[in-house]
Amino acid sequence: MSAKLWAPALTACALATSIALVGCSKDPKDAQQAGAAQQMPPTEVGVIVAQPQSVEQSVELSGRTTAYEISDVRPQASGVVLKRLFAEGSYVREGQALYEIDSSTNRANVDNARAAIASAEANLHVLRVKEGRYRQLVGTNAISKQEYDDIAAQVKLAEATLNANQATLKNAQINLGYSTVRAPISGQTNRSTVTAGALVTANQAEPLVTIQRLDPIYVDINQSSAELLRLRQQLSKGSLDSSNNTKVKLKLEDGSEYAQEGRLAFSDASVNPETGTVTVRAVFPNPNHLLLPGMFANAKIVQGVIPNAYLVPQSAITRTPTGQAMAMLVNAKGAVETRPVTTVGSQGNNWIITEGLKTGDKVIVDGVAKVKPEQQVVAKPYQPQAAAPQAAPQQPAAKADEKKEQAEQKPAASA
């Protein structure tokens, strides 16, 4: 065979040999890893065992405190203020004297009414004596019956005049009592709008002082009409027990919990068309006057009790793009399976689940992201992680730089 025919054959053979060598020289690590993966033990996951229980369904809404009673104190008599008889901002009791108004005119009216009564009583006495004598005379026909009827009518007129004068005296005494302005309710006073020497008029528009009763105190809460409608539908279906739906807890502006527990007292019968909300009013004890009118607070209202519900940590529930809540469980064969569930709210860090779980289900809480459906796993009781210890406070940058400079200077000094 000629050299020209052998050359292509040798080239093809060499190429096939090199391909075979490359194939034989493939790193066997991939095969080892595949084998090791098949021999790896199942993934450990932390689970909780689903147990039904009665769960309080609550909602947290913003609200504002309002005084239990408010009274704008106005004078009912005209005159000059002589004294202010209370300290501004102090607590006053019902009936306590607050202001003293000049009572000279009212006192004179009382004296005048008493004098009129004395005159009417004297006149009535004379007429009654005369009427007695005429009664004897008319019996013997010494006087005519007309004369007796006239004196009897004069007695009745005198009695009416006396009654009118007595009413005038009572009215004058009431006006005299108005010269001392008293507290209509017990409560905390604010700033006085008048001082001694000020002229006030009866029933004037501007109050002399405002008194607010702070114990107990109201908290007005705004609840959306949609939430209220959903709550009433749950109650009508019987899926919610309303026996304990009067309790209210309060969180203050600084984030602290208010020690006293309140109760629902009132709910508006109409929806505010501008905000779409219904005002719900709660009453809270306020013995130390910690709550003041106008403060913002978050009210936690217990709307009802859901029987046979499940509490599952929020980290155990995922959602599909359509919003469907999903839980991952460990079945009897030790494999992972997914199941849709229905959530109706939250309690702390847990979801409240009403459908999709049954007693004894093992819900995966720890390791949800590491497993997939039908994967074999080892279920262990879920252990919540303890709170991480607080890090030591960092030193200011200036001190850190100073220490760094000192450390750099030490080698230079020894050199």
C-alpha positions in Angstrom: 0.0 0.0 0.0 1.3 3.4 -0.9 2.2 6.0 1.8 -0.5 8.2 0.5 -3.2 5.7 1.5 -1.7 5.0 5.0 -1.5 8.6 6.1 -5.3 9.2 6.4 -5.8 5.9 8.2 -3.1 6.7 10.7 -4.7 10.1 11.4 -8.2 8.6 12.0 -6.7 6.0 14.3 -4.8 8.6 16.3 -7.9 10.7 16.7 -10.0 7.8 17.9 -7.2 6.8 20.3 -7.1 10.4 21.8 -10.9 10.5 22.3 -10.8 7.1 24.1 -8.0 8.4 26.3 -9.9 11.5 27.1 -13.0 9.5 28.0 -11.0 7.2 30.2 -9.2 10.1 32.0 -12.6 11.6 33.3 -12.4 12.5 37.0 -14.3 9.9 39.1 -15.3 12.4 41.8 -18.7 13.0 40.2 -19.6 9.3 40.5 -18.3 9.3 44.1 -20.4 12.3 45.0 -23.5 10.7 43.4 -22.9 7.5 45.4 -22.4 9.5 48.6 -25.6 11.4 48.0 -27.5 8.2 47.8 -25.9 7.0 51.1 -26.6 10.3 53.0 -29.0 10.0 56.0 -32.4 11.7 55.7 -32.7 15.4 56.5 -33.7 16.2 60.1 -36.6 18.6 60.5 -38.3 20.1 63.5 -42.0 19.4 63.8 -44.9 20.2 66.0 -47.8 17.9 66.6 -51.1 19.6 65.7 -53.5 19.7 68.6 -56.9 21.5 68.4 -57.7 24.1 71.1 -60.0 27.1 71.7 -58.2 30.2 70.4 -59.1 33.7 71.1 -59.5 35.7 67.9 -58.5 39.3 68.5 -57.8 42.4 66.4 -55.5 45.3 67.2 -56.9 48.7 66.3 -55.8 52.3 67.0 -57.7 54.5 69.3 -57.7 57.7 71.3 -58.5 58.3 75.0 -61.5 60.4 76.0 -62.6 61.6 79.4 -65.4 59.7 81.0 -67.2 62.9 81.9 -66.5 66.5 80.8 -68.1 69.5 82.3 -67.6 73.1 81.2 -68.4 75.2 84.2 -70.3 78.4 83.4 -71.7 81.0 85.9 -75.5 81.1 86.4 -75.4 84.5 88.1 -73.9 87.8 86.9 -71.3 89.8 88.8 -67.7 90.3 89.6 -65.5 87.3 90.6 -64.2 87.9 94.1 -62.2 84.7 94.7 -61.0 81.6 92.9 -61.3 78.8 95.5 -59.3 76.0 93.9 -55.8 75.3 92.6 -55.6 75.0 88.8 -55.0 71.4 87.7 -56.1 70.0 91.1 -58.7 67.3 91.7 -62.1 68.7 92.9 -65.1 66.9 94.2 -68.7 67.3 93.2 -70.3 70.3 95.0 -66.9 71.8 95.9 -66.8 75.7 95.7 -64.8 76.9 92.8 -65.5 80.7 92.5 -67.2 83.3 94.6 -69.1 86.0 92.8 -70.2 89.3 94.3 -73.7 88.6 95.8 -74.8 92.0 97.0 -77.6 92.3 94.5 -78.8 88.8 95.0 -78.7 89.2 98.8 -80.8 92.3 98.5 -83.3 90.5 96.4 -83.6 87.8 99.2 -84.2 90.5 101.8 -86.8 92.2 99.7 -88.7 88.8 99.1 -88.6 88.1 102.8 -90.1 91.6 103.6 -92.9 91.0 101.0 -93.7 87.6 102.7 -93.9 89.3 106.1 -96.4 91.9 104.7 -98.5 89.2 102.9 -98.6 87.2 106.1 -99.8 90.1 108.2 -102.5 91.1 105.6 -103.6 87.4 105.4 -103.9 87.3 109.3 -106.2 90.4 109.3 -108.4 89.0 106.6 -108.8 85.6 108.2 -109.9 87.2 111.5 -112.4 89.4 109.6 -113.6 86.3 107.7 -114.3 84.5 111.0 -116.4 87.3 112.4 -118.4 87.6 109.1 -119.1 83.9 109.3 -120.8 84.3 112.7 -122.7 87.3 111.5 -124.0 85.8 108.3 -125.4 82.9 110.4 -127.6 85.3 112.3 -128.4 87.3 109.2 -126.6 90.4 110.6 -124.8 90.8 107.3 -125.7 89.8 103.8 -124.2 86.7 102.3 -122.6 88.9 99.6 -120.5 90.6 102.2 -119.3 87.3 103.5 -118.5 86.0 100.1 -116.4 89.2 99.4 -114.3 88.7 102.5 -113.8 85.0 101.8 -112.5 85.9 98.3 -110.1 88.5 99.8 -108.7 85.7 102.1 -108.0 83.5 99.1 -106.4 86.3 97.2 -104.1 87.1 100.2 -103.1 83.4 100.4 -102.2 83.4 96.7 -100.1 86.6 97.2 -98.3 84.9 100.1 -97.5 81.9 98.0 -96.2 84.1 95.2 -94.0 85.9 97.6 -92.6 82.7 99.0 -91.8 81.5 95.5 -90.0 84.8 94.9 -88.0 84.3 98.0 -87.0 80.8 96.9 -86.0 82.0 93.5 -83.9 84.8 95.1 -82.2 82.3 97.4 -81.4 80.1 94.4 -79.8 83.1 92.6 -77.9 83.9 95.8 -76.6 80.3 95.8 -75.4 80.8 92.3 -73.0 83.4 93.6 -70.9 80.5 94.7 -69.9 78.5 91.6 -69.6 74.8 92.5 -68.2 71.8 90.7 -71.0 69.8 89.0 -68.8 66.6 88.8 -65.7 65.2 90.5 -62.6 65.3 88.3 -59.4 67.1 87.3 -59.5 70.8 86.6 -57.6 72.6 83.8 -56.6 76.2 83.5 -59.0 78.8 84.8 -60.1 81.4 82.2 -60.9 84.1 84.8 -59.2 85.7 87.8 -60.5 87.7 90.7 -62.0 91.0 89.5 -63.3 89.6 86.2 -66.9 90.4 85.3 -68.9 87.3 84.3 -72.5 87.0 83.1 -75.0 84.3 83.6 -74.8 81.4 81.0 -71.9 83.1 79.1 -70.4 81.2 76.2 -66.8 80.9 77.6 -66.5 78.4 80.5 -64.7 79.5 83.7 -63.0 76.1 83.9 -63.3 72.6 82.5 -63.5 69.5 84.7 -62.7 66.1 83.4 -63.4 62.8 85.1 -60.4 60.5 84.3 -61.3 57.4 86.3 -62.6 55.4 84.5 -61.6 56.7 81.1 -62.9 55.9 77.6 -60.9 54.7 74.6 -62.6 55.4 71.3 -61.5 52.8 68.7 -62.2 52.9 64.9 -63.0 49.5 63.4 -63.5 49.0 59.6 -67.0 48.2 58.5 -65.7 45.2 56.4 -64.1 43.7 59.6 -67.2 44.2 61.5 -69.3 42.6 58.8 -67.0 39.6 58.7 -67.2 39.2 62.5 -71.0 39.3 62.5 -71.1 36.7 59.7 -68.8 34.4 61.7 -71.1 34.8 64.8 -74.2 34.0 62.7 -72.6 30.9 61.3 -71.7 29.7 64.8 -67.9 29.4 63.9 -67.2 32.0 66.6 -68.1 32.0 70.3 -69.0 35.5 71.5 -69.2 34.7 75.2 -65.9 36.5 76.0 -65.9 39.2 73.4 -66.0 42.2 75.8 -62.3 42.1 76.9 -60.0 44.8 75.6 -56.2 45.2 76.3 -54.3 48.4 75.7 -50.8 49.1 74.4 -49.5 52.6 75.2 -47.6 55.0 72.9 -44.2 53.9 74.3 -45.0 50.3 73.5 -45.7 49.2 77.0 -48.8 47.2 78.0 -51.4 48.9 80.2 -51.8 47.0 83.4 -55.6 47.4 83.6 -58.0 45.4 81.3 -61.0 47.2 79.8 -64.3 46.2 78.5 -66.5 47.2 75.5 -69.2 49.6 76.4 -70.6 51.0 73.2 -70.7 50.7 69.4 -72.0 53.2 66.9 -75.1 52.2 65.0 -73.9 53.7 61.8 -70.8 53.8 59.6 -68.9 57.0 59.0 -69.2 57.5 55.3 -65.9 59.5 55.1 -63.7 56.9 56.7 -65.8 53.7 56.3 -65.3 52.9 60.0 -67.5 52.3 63.1 -66.5 53.8 66.4 -66.3 51.3 69.2 -65.9 52.6 72.8 -64.1 50.8 75.6 -63.9 51.6 79.3 -60.7 51.3 81.3 -60.0 51.8 85.0 -57.5 54.7 85.4 -56.8 54.9 89.2 -53.4 56.6 88.8 -54.5 58.9 86.0 -51.8 57.4 83.8 -54.1 57.8 80.8 -54.9 61.4 79.8 -57.5 62.5 77.3 -56.2 62.8 73.8 -53.5 60.1 74.0 -53.1 57.5 71.2 -53.1 53.9 72.0 -53.5 50.5 70.3 -56.4 48.4 71.6 -56.4 44.7 71.3 -60.1 43.5 71.2 -61.0 39.9 71.8 -63.7 39.4 69.2 -64.5 35.8 70.1 -63.2 32.3 70.7 -62.6 29.9 67.8 -63.3 26.3 68.9 -61.1 23.5 67.5 -58.5 25.7 65.9 -54.7 25.1 65.5 -51.8 27.4 66.4 -48.9 27.0 64.0 -45.7 29.1 63.9 -45.8 31.6 61.0 -42.4 30.2 59.8 -44.1 26.9 59.0 -46.6 28.4 56.5 -45.8 29.4 53.0 -48.1 30.9 50.3 -48.5 30.2 46.7 -48.5 33.0 44.1 -52.3 32.9 44.3 -52.2 33.5 48.1 -53.1 30.0 49.2 -51.5 29.1 52.5 -49.6 25.8 52.5 -48.2 23.6 55.2 -45.5 20.9 54.9 -46.1 17.7 56.9 -44.3 14.5 57.7 -46.7 11.6 56.9 -46.7 8.1 58.4 -44.1 6.9 55.9 -41.6 9.6 57.0 -42.0 11.5 53.7 -42.8 15.1 53.2 -46.2 16.1 51.8 -47.8 19.5 51.3 -51.3 20.4 52.3 -53.4 23.6 51.8 -54.7 25.2 55.0 -57.0 28.1 55.9 -55.8 30.9 58.2 -58.2 33.3 59.9 -55.8 35.5 61.7 -52.8 35.5 64.0 -52.0 35.2 67.7 -48.5 36.5 68.5 -46.1 34.6 66.2 -48.6 31.9 65.3 -51.2 31.5 62.6 -54.7 30.5 63.6 -55.7 27.6 61.3 -59.2 26.4 61.1 -59.1 24.0 58.1 -56.5 21.7 56.5 -55.1 20.1 59.7 -56.2 17.2 61.9 -55.2 16.0 65.3 -51.8 14.4 65.4 -50.4 15.9 62.1 -46.7 16.6 62.2 -46.2 20.1 60.8 -42.7 21.0 59.7 -41.5 24.2 61.4 -37.7 24.0 61.2 -36.2 23.0 57.9 -39.0 23.9 55.6 -36.6 25.4 53.0 -34.4 22.3 53.0 -36.9 19.7 52.0 -39.3 19.0 49.1 -42.4 16.9 48.6 -41.9 13.1 48.9 -38.5 13.5 50.4 -37.6 11.1 53.3 -36.9 13.0 56.5 -36.4 12.4 60.2 -38.9 14.3 62.4 -37.8 15.7 65.7 -39.7 17.9 68.1 -39.3 21.5 67.2 -37.2 23.5 69.6 -37.7 27.3 69.4 -34.4 29.2 69.2 -33.5 31.2 72.3 -33.0 34.9 71.9 -29.5 35.8 70.8 -27.4 37.5 73.5 -26.9 41.2 73.2 -23.6 42.2 71.6 -21.1 44.1 73.8 -21.3 47.9 73.2 -18.9 49.1 70.6 -16.2 51.5 71.6 -16.4 54.9 70.0 -14.4 55.4 66.8 -12.1 57.9 68.4 -11.1 55.6 71.3 -10.5 52.7 68.9 -8.3 54.8 66.7 -6.3 56.0 69.8 -5.7 52.4 70.9 -4.6 51.5 67.3 -2.1 54.3 67.3 -0.7 53.2 70.7 -0.2 49.7 69.4 1.6 50.9 66.4 3.9 53.1 68.5 5.1 50.3 70.8 7.1 48.4 68.2 8.7 51.7 67.0 9.8 52.5 70.6 11.4 49.1 71.1 13.2 49.5 67.8 
